[in-house]
Every structure is written in structure tokens, then in C-alpha cells.
Amino acid sequence: MITPSQVAEALQRVGQQLIALKDTLNELDAAVGDGDLGLSMSKGGEALLEFVRATPLNDGDDIGKYLANAGMAFNRAAPSTMGTLLATALMRMGKEAKGATMLDAALLARMLTAADQGIQERGKAKPGDKTIVDALHPAAEAFASAIAAGAALPEAAQAMIRAAEQGRDAAVALRSNVGRASWVGERTVNRLDPGTVLCVEILKRLVQ
């Protein structure tokens, strides 16, 4: 079971990582977009850290409401395309966990699936479009499959990370079909997609 304090700590780790990735994401985004993804995500990361500091999550509190509010705080700080997608993911996870005071493995799987679905719907993207979905979708599927098969949470988490990394790497050869990156067409082929890199790093920090 994941406790409220562990949820807050995970959110804090993600915020710290988004700030740390600023230069890397800017560099990756400059090759396929407008080069400001790192700036936007670092602002979102700072907002998450401030949210965790200002919003205690105590035993018995509604974790779903906490995550939904974190998503709204993120969206206010980083109202970019990716900021909106990550905010949507947080809010969908919060909706799935509404009323929960602890998170078990099955609920975590449903939350990750909800995040994946939310990003696909909001971003109008599907696997193969060379977006964050190419890492998140296989990660969500791998995690849910592992949990359904009776795997322990750490084992399922590692399966999730491996699937996300494989999705990130498989997307390198693709051409971007959605968003600003699609405008530059062939220039996106054989380049890392910034969204897939971002997804892998977030998931790693969640399970650390």
C-alpha cells in the first residue's frame, strides 16, 4: 500500500527532476520544436514543490483530491502544450483515486491507465505518433499486466520502466505526427522525442 506521505514524497521527487531536466529538455526540444520545453517543465516542477510545501497530505486525507489539485497548480504554472498534458494526467489520476486514503497496486494500475487515456484524448495522440504516449502507453499496459499477473509492486514498477524505455527508444525512428514537432516533418526522424524522455524520467522518479 502507498501511504499519503509516500504520495507527497513522490510528487516532490518529480518536481525536483523536472527542474533538473531543464537544459536537457530544452536541447532535445530545440531539435524538433521551439526549444522551450525545459523552461516550461521547470516552472511546473517549481509549482509542484511549492504545492507539496503548502499543502500537507496527512493520513486519512483524500489522495485523489490532492493529486487533482496538484494538477491544477501545475497547469497554472506551465500552461504550455506539455504542461496541459501532464496536468491532465494528474487530474485524471486524481479522479480515479477520488476518496482513497491509501493506494493499492490495482488502484495504481487504474490511475496510470487513466493518465495515459487522458493524455491521448487531450493531445489527440495515439501510439506511433511520436509523442509522450509512445512511452506512457506501453508503461501503463506493462504495469497493469504485471499487477494482474500477481507481481509485487516493485517488480511491476520495473516492468513499467522497461516498457517506457523501450517505447522511448522505438519512437526514435518515427516521424512526429502531432503538435509543433509535426511541422518540421522529416527533421524529427532518428531523434529522441522529448516527451518520451520526459515520461521515462518522471516514472523513474515516481518509483525511486
Protein Blocks (a to p, Z undefined) as FASTA:
>chain_A
ZZfklmmmmmmmmmmmmmmmmmmmmmmmmmmmnopmmmmmmmmmmmmmmmmmmmccdehi
afklmmmmmmmmmmmmmmcfklmmmmmmmmmmmmmmgoiabdcfklmmmmmmmmmmmmmm
mnopaehilpaklmmmmmmmmmmmmmmnopafklmmmmmmmmmmmmmmmmmmpccfehjk
lmnmmmmgopacfklmmmmmmmmmmmZZ
